[in-house]
Amino acid sequence: MLVFWLLMKAKSSTTSLAAWLRIPEAINLSGIPRASLYPLFDFNGGSIRTSSIRQKGKARGIRLISRDSLLSFIESNAETPA
């Protein structure tokens, strides 16, 4: 149910249904603040898959977040009603 709500929220906003999201799109989709989101990324030992796209020889790039792993993380932490 939570995943359905998140997908409906994504359709109604400017966030596309792309497989990979930039940080601001992931924040809008999940509602998780940036400071809370970063520790959940795989390069920090978390379970949300990310990818860094950089040009050869450059130190900075674009961090992308897997939509599927973000939604799976949220779903796996959802509480069931008592």
N, C-alpha and C positions, 0 to 999 in steps of 0.2 A: 504494500500500500504506500509506504514511504517513497519507494522508487517511482511509483506512478505519479505521486504528487510532485516529486522533483522534476520528472520529465515534463509534466504539464506546466510547471513553473518555467522551465527552460524554453518551451514552445511559446509561451506568452511573453517572454522577454526577448532581448536582442541576442541572447546566447544561442548559437547555432547547435545543431546536433552532431557536431564534429566528434571524431574519436579522441582527439587530443585538445586540451583546453590551455589557454594562457592563464596565468595566475589570477588576474581580475575576474575572468569568466568562471574559474573554479570557486572563487570566493562568492560570487553572485549565485552560482548554482547550489552550493552547499550551505551557505550561510555561516561557514566557519571563518573566523577572522584570520588574516594573514599570519599573525604571530602564533596562532594555534595550529595552522595548517602546515607550516614548514617542518616542525618536528615529526610529522606523520609521513613525510616523504621517504622513499626507499634509501636515498643516500644518507639519511640520518638514522637509519635503522627501523623506519616505519614501514607500513604496508601499502602505501599509495605509490604506484609506479609513476616515474617521471622520466623525461628525456631532455637533455640539454643540446640544443642545436647551435653549433658555433662554426664560424669560418676557420679554416686551417690557420694556425698561428695566432689566433685571437684568444684573449683571456675571457671575454664576456660573450654571452650568447643569449638565446631565448630558452627559458625553462617551460616545458610543456608537461601537463598532467594528464594521465590517462583517465578519461571519463568513466570507463568501466570500473577501474580500481577505486576511484573516488566513490562511486555509487555503491560498490560492494563493501567498502569500508563503512559507509554510513549504515547500510542495511545490516551488516554484521554486529553493529553496536546499538541497533535499535532495541528498545525495551518492548517486551510484549505486555499488553494490558493484563492486569490481574483479574 
